[in-house]
Amino acid sequence: MIRVLVVDDHAIVRQGLERLLATADDLELVGTASDGAAAVELAAARRPDVVLMDLSMAGVDGVEATRQIVAADGDVRVVVLTSFGEEQRIAQALDAGAHGYLLKHIDPDDLLAAIRAAAAGDVPLDPRAGRVLLHQRRREARAGDLTRREEEVLRLVGQGLANKQIARRLGIGERTVKAHLTSVFQRLGVSDRVQAALWAREHLPARPD
């Protein structure tokens, strides 16, 4: 029997999911929660196999609740079930430890199959979430190919330094800085300096002087 916890701030959604789960002989609803804080408490108390997690909730949202639940129990599978298909929300949920990401327009039978797949260790993903995950992996692979000098230049871009300042700091020419940045953009799959700076701030913390 697969134990399922449902988390959503809309009662009609919780009730609908409860009725759906009742149609499956191999799935057991062990609780429902209307916010992230309650979800964290219930997950610890009921020890579900799979948590269906909404993202947009007052107080502790779905991303933070996912992070806390996964940190407390690495065996639980959190599957996001939301109406948000934006890349940023998908990336945040996956980074928090979500095991799957589905949109609420999913067919009921497909949702039941996704719960079973998550419990078995598979990763149920809406196609949009799959593209985000693939992009992240490709970007990480490119980042691993950065030379030491490119990483130094990128780190300083993340600190907000202009090309001239970077050139002075590293003792190289401004044209060389531009050349390194061109290479960095290609390796990371970003199109401009702002995206590169955001990536650097997330992945390359500034070194102490």
N, C-alpha and C positions, 0 to 999 in steps of 0.2 A: 504493500500500500504506500502510495506517494503522498506525503503530508504537505499541504499547501497553505500558505498564509497570504491573504489578500490585503493589499494596502492601497486605499484610494479615498480621497476626501469627498467623493460624491456617493451618497447612500444608494442611489439608483444603480450605479456601476457595481458597487459591492454586492448588492442584491442580485444583480444579473449574473455576476461571476459565481456567486454562491449557487444559483440555480443551475448554471452550466456545469459546475464541478459535480453536482449531485447526479448528473446523468452518466458519470463515468464510475464504473465499479472499482477501478484501481486508484482513484484519487480521493483523498480525504481532506476536507476543509478543517483546519485546526484553529482558525481564528481570523478576524478581520480587524483592521485598524484604519482610522481616518486621518492620521498624521504620522510623521516620521518618528517622533519620540515614542508614541505608543507602539509603533512597528518594532522598534529596537527592543523594547521591553518584552513584547509578545514573542519575538524571535528567540530571545534568551530563555523564556519560560516554556514555550511550546516545542522548540527545536524542529522547525519545519525542514523538509527537504528542499522545497522550492518556495520562494517569495515572489509574488507578482507585485511589482512596485510602481506606483504612480510617481511622477516627478514633481509636479507643481502642487505643493501643499503648504499651508501656513506653518510657521515655526520651523521645525526641522524638515527640510525638503527631502525629496526622494534620493538625491545624490548623496547628501550627508548621511541619511539613514542607511543607504547601501554601504557606504564606507564603514560605518560603525558595526553593522551586522556582519559584514565579511571579516572585519578585524577581530570580532569576537568569536566567530565560528567559520573557519575556512572551508568547511564541508557544505555549508548552505549555498544554494544556487539562487542568486537574485536575478530575476528576469524583469526588466523594465517593460511596463505596458502603459503607453502614454500616447497622447495626441501630438507630441512635439517631434518633428522630424528634422529639426535644424542640426547641422553638423556640430555646432558647439555643444549643444545639449547631449548629443550622442557621445561625443568625445569625453565630456565630463562624467557621464554615467559609466562608460567603459573604464575610464581611469580610476573611478571609485571602486571598481571591482565587480561591476555587473557582469553576469555570465551570459546574458542575452539582452536583446533590445527589440521590442515589437511595438507596432502601432495599433491603436485601438480599432482600426477598421478591419483588422484581421478576421478571417472566417472563424467561427466558433470551433469547428472541428480542427482547424489548423492550430488554434490556440491550445487545445487539449494535447495535440501531438507535440507542440513546442514544450509544454510542461513536462511531458514524458521524456522528451529528448534532453532537456536540461537536467532532469534527475539522473539520466544515464550518463551524463558528462559531456554531451554534445552542446554546441553553442547556437541556439536559435537566434537568428538575426534577420530583421527586415533588410531588404536589399540596400536601402540607403545607409543603414548602420554598417552593413558589410563593406560598402565602399569607403566609409570613414575609417574603419579598422584597417583596411588594406592600404589606404593612403598614409595612415600613421606608421605602419610597418615599413612602407617604402621610404618615408621621410627619415625614420630612425636609421634605416640602412644607409641612406645617403649621408646622414650625419656622421656615421662611423667612418666614412671615407675622408673626412676633413683632414687636411694636413695641420700640423701644429701651428703654423703661421696663420692659416685660415681661421682656426679656432680662436687664436688671439685677436685677430681683426674682428671676428664676429662677436666675441665677448665685449669688446669695446664699443661696438655698435649698440649692443644691448644696454650699455651704460649711458648711451645718448651722445657719444662723442662724434664730431664731424670728421670727415676724411682727413682734413688737415691736422686735426688734433691727434688722430690715430697715427698718422705718419710721423709726427714728432715723438709721440710716446714710444713707438716701436723702432724709430730710427731708420725708416724707409721712406721712399718717395711716395707722393700722393697718387701718382699713376699706378704704382704697385699696389696701393691700397684698393684702388678701383678694380684692378685686375683680380685681386683676391676676392673682392665682393661679388664680382661677376661669376666666379667659380662657385662661391658659397651659395648664391641664389640657385644655380643649376643643381647643385648637390642636394639642397634642402627642398627643392621644388617650390620655392616661393618666388613671387614676382616683383617685390619691391623691398625697400629698406625697412619699412614699418613692420612687415611680416617677419623679416629676418630678426629685427630687434625683439619682437615678441617671443620668437622661438628661443633666442639667446637668453632672455630673462627667465624663461621656464626651464631650460635645459643646461645653461652654462652660468651658474652663479658667479658673481664677481670674486676674484681672488683678492685676499687682503694684501695691501701694499707693504 
